[in-house]
Amino acid sequence: MQQIALFGTSADPPTIGHQAIMEWLVGLYDQVAVWAADNPFKTHRS
C-alpha cells in the first residue's frame, strides 16, 4: 500500500525550513502532495 503525505501551508514566502520539511517527507513517504493556500487572516505588505 502506498503512503501519501499531504503538507498544507500558507507560507508567503516559503522558507528553507519549509523546503527541509518537504525533503524529509519525500524520504518517508511514497508520494508527497503540497497544498499551498492563501490565509485570509494574514496581512500582506504592499
HELIX and SHEET records of a PDB file:
HELIX    1   1 ILE A   16  LEU A   28  1                                  13    
SHEET    1   A 2 ILE A   4  THR A   9  0                                        
SHEET    2   A 2 GLN A  31  ALA A  36  1                                        
END                                                                             
